[in-house]
Amino acid sequence: MLIQQEFVQNAFLAGTIVAIVAAVVGYFVILRAQAFAAHALSHIGFAGATGAVLLGLSSLLGMFAFVLFAALGMGALGERVRGRDVEIGMVLSFALGLGVLFLSLYTRYATEAVGVLFGSILSVTHNDVLVMLACGIATLLLIALLFRPLLFASIDPEVAQARGVPVRVLSIAFLLLLAITVAEAVQVVGVLLVFALLVVPAAVAERWTHRPFSTVILAMVLGLLFTWGGLILAFVGRWPVSFCIAALAALSYFVSVRTARLVSPRRYRALPHPSRECVSAPAPVKSR
């Protein structure tokens, strides 16, 4: 049977790990409005991967190094990173160009670069799975430890800082976790399609439930369905895995946009920003 093949087992294991971690981190990416920063980190990872290959090192190692360094730089901006789309876009384009430069200097590894751009989950080795597992467990443990203060700082950073929450430290810590997650997700869907696992499951879940823990759990389930479904479709139809995952994710998002409005249009329009339930609103003043 196909499932008995080692590369198939590695693909499902790697996809499962990445789908779970990306869904959890993706919830905070949506909440903190940092989707563009996540996209930039994926392109920076491409430059790191191609640069490492040029030096004869592991592409995964180079990707981790570049995205972690970039995350530290973004974290230093604190909440100001939300308004730095131009600066982030400049870094994004430069990093992508740098990756192309590294690739042109040593075209022998063009195939590996294509795998970084579009994903190469079927070539994931057992050692790669172990690295992903270790990074994934560490990321989930840190998210669990920081969940409540990070949620508070993501919803209302000004109030959180006034109450003694270390908003700047949490911002840097989260971006580092995001960088690790991006480096892992690139192995599955590639630089250009990283949104499929990092943003879409959380965005779809956000339309169906507005409780933080419910949204995270639903995002994890959706991420697993996208990944497993994409792998099965790829094996049956012999299509690229990353395309199948991205297609399922995009289709589910468009369906959720329509069905969420049809199921409860009034509730959908009345709901505030997800997880606002954690912040108590002031009582209305009665007029005399």
MARRO-493210 format. One record per residue (C-alpha): residue in three letters; x negated, y negated, z negated; residue number from 1. Coordinates in Angstrom, 3 decimals, always signed. Layout:
REM MARRO-493210
<residuo = ala | x = X | y = Y | z = Z | num = NUM>
...
***
This chain:
REM MARRO-493210
<residuo = met | x = +0.000 | y = +0.000 | z = +0.000 | num = 1>
<residuo = leu | x = -1.039 | y = -3.577 | z = +0.624 | num = 2>
<residuo = ile | x = -0.730 | y = -4.540 | z = -3.042 | num = 3>
<residuo = gln | x = -3.449 | y = -2.001 | z = -3.880 | num = 4>
<residuo = gln | x = -5.994 | y = -4.008 | z = -1.907 | num = 5>
<residuo = glu | x = -8.335 | y = -5.982 | z = -4.150 | num = 6>
<residuo = phe | x = -8.083 | y = -9.220 | z = -2.160 | num = 7>
<residuo = val | x = -4.274 | y = -9.107 | z = -2.403 | num = 8>
<residuo = gln | x = -4.404 | y = -8.608 | z = -6.171 | num = 9>
<residuo = asn | x = -6.894 | y = -11.457 | z = -6.515 | num = 10>
<residuo = ala | x = -4.658 | y = -13.693 | z = -4.409 | num = 11>
<residuo = phe | x = -1.595 | y = -13.031 | z = -6.579 | num = 12>
<residuo = leu | x = -3.567 | y = -13.456 | z = -9.804 | num = 13>
<residuo = ala | x = -5.161 | y = -16.704 | z = -8.650 | num = 14>
<residuo = gly | x = -1.860 | y = -18.013 | z = -7.321 | num = 15>
<residuo = thr | x = -0.092 | y = -17.197 | z = -10.579 | num = 16>
<residuo = ile | x = -2.694 | y = -18.977 | z = -12.692 | num = 17>
<residuo = val | x = -2.745 | y = -22.064 | z = -10.504 | num = 18>
<residuo = ala | x = +1.046 | y = -22.230 | z = -10.190 | num = 19>
<residuo = ile | x = +1.557 | y = -22.209 | z = -13.967 | num = 20>
<residuo = val | x = -1.169 | y = -24.727 | z = -14.772 | num = 21>
<residuo = ala | x = -0.251 | y = -27.033 | z = -11.873 | num = 22>
<residuo = ala | x = +3.409 | y = -27.073 | z = -12.927 | num = 23>
<residuo = val | x = +2.591 | y = -28.096 | z = -16.494 | num = 24>
<residuo = val | x = +0.099 | y = -30.776 | z = -15.480 | num = 25>
<residuo = gly | x = +2.324 | y = -31.863 | z = -12.593 | num = 26>
<residuo = tyr | x = +5.110 | y = -32.773 | z = -15.010 | num = 27>
<residuo = phe | x = +2.881 | y = -35.421 | z = -16.572 | num = 28>
<residuo = val | x = +1.656 | y = -36.516 | z = -13.135 | num = 29>
<residuo = ile | x = +5.271 | y = -37.328 | z = -12.244 | num = 30>
<residuo = leu | x = +5.948 | y = -38.912 | z = -15.624 | num = 31>
<residuo = arg | x = +2.829 | y = -41.106 | z = -15.491 | num = 32>
<residuo = ala | x = +3.284 | y = -42.039 | z = -11.806 | num = 33>
<residuo = gln | x = -0.196 | y = -40.778 | z = -10.912 | num = 34>
<residuo = ala | x = +0.594 | y = -38.698 | z = -7.842 | num = 35>
<residuo = phe | x = -1.645 | y = -40.866 | z = -5.678 | num = 36>
<residuo = ala | x = -4.510 | y = -40.447 | z = -8.148 | num = 37>
<residuo = ala | x = -4.073 | y = -36.676 | z = -7.931 | num = 38>
<residuo = his | x = -4.175 | y = -36.903 | z = -4.144 | num = 39>
<residuo = ala | x = -7.383 | y = -38.940 | z = -4.340 | num = 40>
<residuo = leu | x = -8.992 | y = -36.408 | z = -6.659 | num = 41>
<residuo = ser | x = -8.309 | y = -33.630 | z = -4.157 | num = 42>
<residuo = his | x = -10.125 | y = -35.549 | z = -1.408 | num = 43>
<residuo = ile | x = -13.006 | y = -36.323 | z = -3.752 | num = 44>
<residuo = gly | x = -13.158 | y = -32.603 | z = -4.467 | num = 45>
<residuo = phe | x = -13.585 | y = -31.965 | z = -0.743 | num = 46>
<residuo = ala | x = -16.702 | y = -34.155 | z = -0.726 | num = 47>
<residuo = gly | x = -18.037 | y = -32.290 | z = -3.755 | num = 48>
<residuo = ala | x = -17.369 | y = -28.895 | z = -2.199 | num = 49>
<residuo = thr | x = -19.065 | y = -29.708 | z = +1.104 | num = 50>
<residuo = gly | x = -21.985 | y = -31.379 | z = -0.682 | num = 51>
<residuo = ala | x = -22.527 | y = -28.315 | z = -2.853 | num = 52>
<residuo = val | x = -22.431 | y = -26.018 | z = +0.165 | num = 53>
<residuo = leu | x = -25.017 | y = -28.237 | z = +1.868 | num = 54>
<residuo = leu | x = -27.299 | y = -27.724 | z = -1.149 | num = 55>
<residuo = gly | x = -26.679 | y = -23.987 | z = -1.181 | num = 56>
<residuo = leu | x = -24.492 | y = -24.099 | z = -4.312 | num = 57>
<residuo = ser | x = -20.986 | y = -22.880 | z = -5.013 | num = 58>
<residuo = ser | x = -18.282 | y = -25.036 | z = -3.427 | num = 59>
<residuo = leu | x = -16.106 | y = -24.586 | z = -6.530 | num = 60>
<residuo = leu | x = -18.921 | y = -25.883 | z = -8.738 | num = 61>
<residuo = gly | x = -19.433 | y = -28.944 | z = -6.549 | num = 62>
<residuo = met | x = -15.715 | y = -29.621 | z = -6.509 | num = 63>
<residuo = phe | x = -15.500 | y = -29.464 | z = -10.301 | num = 64>
<residuo = ala | x = -18.460 | y = -31.830 | z = -10.682 | num = 65>
<residuo = phe | x = -17.099 | y = -34.469 | z = -8.313 | num = 66>
<residuo = val | x = -13.518 | y = -34.474 | z = -9.550 | num = 67>
<residuo = leu | x = -14.551 | y = -34.616 | z = -13.206 | num = 68>
<residuo = phe | x = -16.836 | y = -37.559 | z = -12.537 | num = 69>
<residuo = ala | x = -14.085 | y = -39.320 | z = -10.576 | num = 70>
<residuo = ala | x = -11.552 | y = -38.609 | z = -13.328 | num = 71>
<residuo = leu | x = -13.815 | y = -40.274 | z = -15.874 | num = 72>
<residuo = gly | x = -14.003 | y = -43.358 | z = -13.654 | num = 73>
<residuo = met | x = -10.218 | y = -43.469 | z = -13.222 | num = 74>
<residuo = gly | x = -9.683 | y = -42.885 | z = -16.924 | num = 75>
<residuo = ala | x = -11.834 | y = -45.886 | z = -17.749 | num = 76>
<residuo = leu | x = -9.174 | y = -48.048 | z = -16.057 | num = 77>
<residuo = gly | x = -6.570 | y = -46.841 | z = -18.533 | num = 78>
<residuo = glu | x = -3.017 | y = -47.805 | z = -17.617 | num = 79>
<residuo = arg | x = -4.395 | y = -50.168 | z = -14.978 | num = 80>
<residuo = val | x = -4.937 | y = -47.170 | z = -12.705 | num = 81>
<residuo = arg | x = -1.223 | y = -47.398 | z = -11.808 | num = 82>
<residuo = gly | x = -1.773 | y = -50.681 | z = -10.020 | num = 83>
<residuo = arg | x = -5.022 | y = -49.770 | z = -8.291 | num = 84>
<residuo = asp | x = -3.629 | y = -48.040 | z = -5.199 | num = 85>
<residuo = val | x = -5.879 | y = -50.062 | z = -2.893 | num = 86>
<residuo = glu | x = -9.036 | y = -49.234 | z = -4.842 | num = 87>
<residuo = ile | x = -8.082 | y = -45.572 | z = -5.145 | num = 88>
<residuo = gly | x = -7.287 | y = -45.463 | z = -1.435 | num = 89>
<residuo = met | x = -10.724 | y = -46.853 | z = -0.632 | num = 90>
<residuo = val | x = -12.397 | y = -44.212 | z = -2.790 | num = 91>
<residuo = leu | x = -10.196 | y = -41.550 | z = -1.188 | num = 92>
<residuo = ser | x = -11.135 | y = -42.492 | z = +2.363 | num = 93>
<residuo = phe | x = -14.827 | y = -42.821 | z = +1.468 | num = 94>
<residuo = ala | x = -14.853 | y = -39.400 | z = -0.209 | num = 95>
<residuo = leu | x = -13.191 | y = -37.771 | z = +2.794 | num = 96>
<residuo = gly | x = -15.689 | y = -39.434 | z = +5.109 | num = 97>
<residuo = leu | x = -18.527 | y = -38.291 | z = +2.868 | num = 98>
<residuo = gly | x = -17.260 | y = -34.745 | z = +3.132 | num = 99>
<residuo = val | x = -17.217 | y = -35.008 | z = +6.927 | num = 100>
<residuo = leu | x = -20.791 | y = -36.331 | z = +6.821 | num = 101>
<residuo = phe | x = -21.962 | y = -33.401 | z = +4.690 | num = 102>
<residuo = leu | x = -20.225 | y = -31.019 | z = +7.053 | num = 103>
<residuo = ser | x = -21.815 | y = -32.574 | z = +10.138 | num = 104>
<residuo = leu | x = -25.273 | y = -32.267 | z = +8.597 | num = 105>
<residuo = tyr | x = -24.880 | y = -28.533 | z = +8.256 | num = 106>
<residuo = thr | x = -22.199 | y = -27.123 | z = +10.534 | num = 107>
<residuo = arg | x = -22.977 | y = -23.530 | z = +9.593 | num = 108>
<residuo = tyr | x = -20.380 | y = -23.708 | z = +6.820 | num = 109>
<residuo = ala | x = -17.583 | y = -25.222 | z = +8.914 | num = 110>
<residuo = thr | x = -15.341 | y = -22.228 | z = +8.201 | num = 111>
<residuo = glu | x = -15.717 | y = -22.678 | z = +4.464 | num = 112>
<residuo = ala | x = -14.907 | y = -26.377 | z = +4.810 | num = 113>
<residuo = val | x = -11.705 | y = -25.517 | z = +6.661 | num = 114>
<residuo = gly | x = -10.839 | y = -23.235 | z = +3.743 | num = 115>
<residuo = val | x = -11.311 | y = -26.127 | z = +1.329 | num = 116>
<residuo = leu | x = -9.064 | y = -28.359 | z = +3.440 | num = 117>
<residuo = phe | x = -6.240 | y = -25.875 | z = +3.953 | num = 118>
<residuo = gly | x = -6.742 | y = -23.313 | z = +1.199 | num = 119>
<residuo = ser | x = -8.402 | y = -19.905 | z = +1.168 | num = 120>
<residuo = ile | x = -6.535 | y = -17.891 | z = -1.429 | num = 121>
<residuo = leu | x = -7.081 | y = -14.622 | z = +0.428 | num = 122>
<residuo = ser | x = -10.839 | y = -15.033 | z = +0.053 | num = 123>
<residuo = val | x = -10.738 | y = -15.594 | z = -3.714 | num = 124>
<residuo = thr | x = -13.083 | y = -13.203 | z = -5.499 | num = 125>
<residuo = his | x = -12.730 | y = -11.530 | z = -8.881 | num = 126>
<residuo = asn | x = -15.251 | y = -13.988 | z = -10.344 | num = 127>
<residuo = asp | x = -13.194 | y = -16.906 | z = -9.003 | num = 128>
<residuo = val | x = -10.124 | y = -15.480 | z = -10.721 | num = 129>
<residuo = leu | x = -12.011 | y = -15.278 | z = -14.017 | num = 130>
<residuo = val | x = -13.155 | y = -18.897 | z = -13.681 | num = 131>
<residuo = met | x = -9.597 | y = -20.000 | z = -12.889 | num = 132>
<residuo = leu | x = -8.254 | y = -18.013 | z = -15.835 | num = 133>
<residuo = ala | x = -10.727 | y = -19.559 | z = -18.269 | num = 134>
<residuo = cys | x = -10.075 | y = -23.086 | z = -17.003 | num = 135>
<residuo = gly | x = -6.335 | y = -22.488 | z = -16.931 | num = 136>
<residuo = ile | x = -6.177 | y = -21.217 | z = -20.513 | num = 137>
<residuo = ala | x = -8.298 | y = -24.123 | z = -21.736 | num = 138>
<residuo = thr | x = -6.101 | y = -26.615 | z = -19.856 | num = 139>
<residuo = leu | x = -2.852 | y = -25.178 | z = -21.225 | num = 140>
<residuo = leu | x = -4.189 | y = -25.112 | z = -24.777 | num = 141>
<residuo = leu | x = -5.238 | y = -28.752 | z = -24.560 | num = 142>
<residuo = ile | x = -1.896 | y = -29.742 | z = -23.035 | num = 143>
<residuo = ala | x = -0.081 | y = -27.943 | z = -25.861 | num = 144>
<residuo = leu | x = -2.254 | y = -29.725 | z = -28.417 | num = 145>
<residuo = leu | x = -1.708 | y = -33.156 | z = -26.838 | num = 146>
<residuo = phe | x = +1.870 | y = -32.648 | z = -25.652 | num = 147>
<residuo = arg | x = +3.774 | y = -34.942 | z = -28.012 | num = 148>
<residuo = pro | x = +1.344 | y = -37.894 | z = -28.118 | num = 149>
<residuo = leu | x = +0.733 | y = -37.575 | z = -24.374 | num = 150>
<residuo = leu | x = +4.483 | y = -37.558 | z = -23.750 | num = 151>
<residuo = phe | x = +4.926 | y = -40.647 | z = -25.922 | num = 152>
<residuo = ala | x = +2.026 | y = -42.458 | z = -24.224 | num = 153>
<residuo = ser | x = +3.357 | y = -41.508 | z = -20.783 | num = 154>
<residuo = ile | x = +6.875 | y = -42.818 | z = -21.443 | num = 155>
<residuo = asp | x = +6.015 | y = -46.080 | z = -23.191 | num = 156>
<residuo = pro | x = +2.261 | y = -46.752 | z = -23.498 | num = 157>
<residuo = glu | x = +2.705 | y = -50.190 | z = -25.070 | num = 158>
<residuo = val | x = +4.848 | y = -48.916 | z = -27.936 | num = 159>
<residuo = ala | x = +2.635 | y = -45.848 | z = -28.329 | num = 160>
<residuo = gln | x = -0.478 | y = -48.001 | z = -28.631 | num = 161>
<residuo = ala | x = +1.265 | y = -50.279 | z = -31.143 | num = 162>
<residuo = arg | x = +2.014 | y = -47.223 | z = -33.275 | num = 163>
<residuo = gly | x = -1.594 | y = -46.081 | z = -33.284 | num = 164>
<residuo = val | x = -1.572 | y = -43.550 | z = -30.455 | num = 165>
<residuo = pro | x = -4.975 | y = -43.521 | z = -28.671 | num = 166>
<residuo = val | x = -3.561 | y = -44.291 | z = -25.235 | num = 167>
<residuo = arg | x = -6.926 | y = -44.841 | z = -23.513 | num = 168>
<residuo = val | x = -8.382 | y = -41.594 | z = -24.866 | num = 169>
<residuo = leu | x = -5.272 | y = -39.685 | z = -23.825 | num = 170>
<residuo = ser | x = -5.458 | y = -41.223 | z = -20.351 | num = 171>
<residuo = ile | x = -9.044 | y = -40.070 | z = -19.883 | num = 172>
<residuo = ala | x = -8.300 | y = -36.631 | z = -21.323 | num = 173>
<residuo = phe | x = -5.309 | y = -36.146 | z = -19.055 | num = 174>
<residuo = leu | x = -7.191 | y = -37.208 | z = -15.937 | num = 175>
<residuo = leu | x = -9.922 | y = -34.717 | z = -16.779 | num = 176>
<residuo = leu | x = -7.301 | y = -31.986 | z = -17.109 | num = 177>
<residuo = leu | x = -5.784 | y = -33.167 | z = -13.835 | num = 178>
<residuo = ala | x = -9.191 | y = -32.970 | z = -12.159 | num = 179>
<residuo = ile | x = -9.651 | y = -29.360 | z = -13.306 | num = 180>
<residuo = thr | x = -6.163 | y = -28.466 | z = -12.098 | num = 181>
<residuo = val | x = -6.758 | y = -30.078 | z = -8.708 | num = 182>
<residuo = ala | x = -10.004 | y = -28.149 | z = -8.273 | num = 183>
<residuo = glu | x = -8.134 | y = -24.923 | z = -8.997 | num = 184>
<residuo = ala | x = -5.157 | y = -25.749 | z = -6.776 | num = 185>
<residuo = val | x = -7.429 | y = -26.536 | z = -3.832 | num = 186>
<residuo = gln | x = -8.499 | y = -22.884 | z = -3.825 | num = 187>
<residuo = val | x = -4.870 | y = -21.900 | z = -3.148 | num = 188>
<residuo = val | x = -3.323 | y = -24.582 | z = -0.911 | num = 189>
<residuo = gly | x = -6.305 | y = -26.738 | z = +0.049 | num = 190>
<residuo = val | x = -7.040 | y = -30.428 | z = -0.238 | num = 191>
<residuo = leu | x = -4.387 | y = -31.543 | z = +2.233 | num = 192>
<residuo = leu | x = -1.521 | y = -29.546 | z = +0.688 | num = 193>
<residuo = val | x = -2.319 | y = -29.820 | z = -3.010 | num = 194>
<residuo = phe | x = +0.963 | y = -31.700 | z = -3.574 | num = 195>
<residuo = ala | x = +2.862 | y = -28.487 | z = -2.844 | num = 196>
<residuo = leu | x = +1.959 | y = -27.001 | z = -6.238 | num = 197>
<residuo = leu | x = +0.935 | y = -30.039 | z = -8.241 | num = 198>
<residuo = val | x = +3.875 | y = -32.369 | z = -7.635 | num = 199>
<residuo = val | x = +6.817 | y = -30.628 | z = -5.947 | num = 200>
<residuo = pro | x = +7.737 | y = -28.049 | z = -8.662 | num = 201>
<residuo = ala | x = +7.864 | y = -30.743 | z = -11.339 | num = 202>
<residuo = ala | x = +9.715 | y = -33.150 | z = -9.033 | num = 203>
<residuo = val | x = +12.361 | y = -30.522 | z = -8.233 | num = 204>
<residuo = ala | x = +12.716 | y = -29.475 | z = -11.879 | num = 205>
<residuo = glu | x = +13.101 | y = -33.114 | z = -12.868 | num = 206>
<residuo = arg | x = +16.259 | y = -33.350 | z = -10.756 | num = 207>
<residuo = trp | x = +17.901 | y = -30.406 | z = -12.495 | num = 208>
<residuo = thr | x = +17.023 | y = -30.999 | z = -16.120 | num = 209>
<residuo = his | x = +15.919 | y = -34.012 | z = -18.117 | num = 210>
<residuo = arg | x = +14.564 | y = -32.374 | z = -21.249 | num = 211>
<residuo = pro | x = +10.761 | y = -32.192 | z = -21.358 | num = 212>
<residuo = phe | x = +10.378 | y = -28.533 | z = -22.330 | num = 213>
<residuo = ser | x = +13.145 | y = -27.386 | z = -19.974 | num = 214>
<residuo = thr | x = +11.588 | y = -29.337 | z = -17.112 | num = 215>
<residuo = val | x = +8.163 | y = -27.801 | z = -17.721 | num = 216>
<residuo = ile | x = +9.549 | y = -24.251 | z = -17.887 | num = 217>
<residuo = leu | x = +11.620 | y = -24.725 | z = -14.735 | num = 218>
<residuo = ala | x = +8.623 | y = -26.241 | z = -12.928 | num = 219>
<residuo = met | x = +6.553 | y = -23.189 | z = -13.848 | num = 220>
<residuo = val | x = +9.233 | y = -20.840 | z = -12.511 | num = 221>
<residuo = leu | x = +9.486 | y = -22.815 | z = -9.265 | num = 222>
<residuo = gly | x = +5.714 | y = -22.905 | z = -8.855 | num = 223>
<residuo = leu | x = +5.555 | y = -19.134 | z = -9.233 | num = 224>
<residuo = leu | x = +8.398 | y = -18.646 | z = -6.745 | num = 225>
<residuo = phe | x = +6.708 | y = -20.897 | z = -4.192 | num = 226>
<residuo = thr | x = +3.374 | y = -19.120 | z = -4.597 | num = 227>
<residuo = trp | x = +4.631 | y = -15.548 | z = -4.634 | num = 228>
<residuo = gly | x = +7.120 | y = -16.251 | z = -1.858 | num = 229>
<residuo = gly | x = +4.421 | y = -17.897 | z = +0.237 | num = 230>
<residuo = leu | x = +2.100 | y = -14.939 | z = -0.202 | num = 231>
<residuo = ile | x = +4.812 | y = -12.437 | z = +0.726 | num = 232>
<residuo = leu | x = +5.829 | y = -14.445 | z = +3.804 | num = 233>
<residuo = ala | x = +2.181 | y = -14.717 | z = +4.840 | num = 234>
<residuo = phe | x = +1.654 | y = -10.968 | z = +4.587 | num = 235>
<residuo = val | x = +4.892 | y = -10.161 | z = +6.422 | num = 236>
<residuo = gly | x = +4.750 | y = -12.821 | z = +9.134 | num = 237>
<residuo = arg | x = +0.959 | y = -13.232 | z = +9.275 | num = 238>
<residuo = trp | x = +1.261 | y = -16.996 | z = +8.801 | num = 239>
<residuo = pro | x = -1.180 | y = -19.162 | z = +6.813 | num = 240>
<residuo = val | x = -0.483 | y = -18.827 | z = +3.093 | num = 241>
<residuo = ser | x = -0.833 | y = -22.543 | z = +2.399 | num = 242>
<residuo = phe | x = +1.741 | y = -23.328 | z = +5.105 | num = 243>
<residuo = cys | x = +4.240 | y = -20.881 | z = +3.621 | num = 244>
<residuo = ile | x = +3.803 | y = -22.289 | z = +0.111 | num = 245>
<residuo = ala | x = +4.083 | y = -25.886 | z = +1.318 | num = 246>
<residuo = ala | x = +7.137 | y = -25.061 | z = +3.468 | num = 247>
<residuo = leu | x = +8.977 | y = -23.410 | z = +0.574 | num = 248>
<residuo = ala | x = +8.107 | y = -26.325 | z = -1.701 | num = 249>
<residuo = ala | x = +9.268 | y = -28.962 | z = +0.786 | num = 250>
<residuo = leu | x = +12.480 | y = -27.070 | z = +1.555 | num = 251>
<residuo = ser | x = +13.317 | y = -26.700 | z = -2.130 | num = 252>
<residuo = tyr | x = +12.752 | y = -30.406 | z = -2.742 | num = 253>
<residuo = phe | x = +15.080 | y = -31.497 | z = +0.051 | num = 254>
<residuo = val | x = +17.698 | y = -29.018 | z = -1.152 | num = 255>
<residuo = ser | x = +17.379 | y = -30.268 | z = -4.732 | num = 256>
<residuo = val | x = +17.847 | y = -33.880 | z = -3.645 | num = 257>
<residuo = arg | x = +21.160 | y = -32.979 | z = -2.034 | num = 258>
<residuo = thr | x = +22.502 | y = -30.427 | z = -4.494 | num = 259>
<residuo = ala | x = +21.616 | y = -32.390 | z = -7.636 | num = 260>
<residuo = arg | x = +23.796 | y = -35.238 | z = -6.416 | num = 261>
<residuo = leu | x = +26.634 | y = -32.920 | z = -5.407 | num = 262>
<residuo = val | x = +26.723 | y = -30.992 | z = -8.662 | num = 263>
<residuo = ser | x = +26.998 | y = -34.023 | z = -10.935 | num = 264>
<residuo = pro | x = +26.815 | y = -37.350 | z = -9.078 | num = 265>
<residuo = arg | x = +27.908 | y = -39.503 | z = -12.013 | num = 266>
<residuo = arg | x = +25.511 | y = -37.891 | z = -14.446 | num = 267>
<residuo = tyr | x = +22.730 | y = -38.091 | z = -11.875 | num = 268>
<residuo = arg | x = +23.190 | y = -41.821 | z = -11.410 | num = 269>
<residuo = ala | x = +23.529 | y = -42.503 | z = -15.125 | num = 270>
<residuo = leu | x = +20.467 | y = -40.596 | z = -16.253 | num = 271>
<residuo = pro | x = +17.432 | y = -42.683 | z = -17.235 | num = 272>
<residuo = his | x = +13.834 | y = -41.845 | z = -16.476 | num = 273>
<residuo = pro | x = +13.067 | y = -38.230 | z = -17.385 | num = 274>
<residuo = ser | x = +12.250 | y = -37.659 | z = -21.031 | num = 275>
<residuo = arg | x = +13.482 | y = -41.101 | z = -22.058 | num = 276>
<residuo = glu | x = +15.453 | y = -39.224 | z = -24.649 | num = 277>
<residuo = cys | x = +12.334 | y = -39.256 | z = -26.792 | num = 278>
<residuo = val | x = +12.540 | y = -43.054 | z = -27.106 | num = 279>
<residuo = ser | x = +15.494 | y = -44.391 | z = -29.046 | num = 280>
<residuo = ala | x = +17.293 | y = -47.310 | z = -27.427 | num = 281>
<residuo = pro | x = +18.389 | y = -50.284 | z = -29.544 | num = 282>
<residuo = ala | x = +22.046 | y = -50.295 | z = -30.585 | num = 283>
<residuo = pro | x = +24.286 | y = -52.620 | z = -28.574 | num = 284>
<residuo = val | x = +25.254 | y = -55.891 | z = -30.197 | num = 285>
<residuo = lys | x = +28.971 | y = -56.258 | z = -30.702 | num = 286>
<residuo = ser | x = +30.438 | y = -59.547 | z = -29.622 | num = 287>
<residuo = arg | x = +32.692 | y = -61.354 | z = -32.048 | num = 288>
***
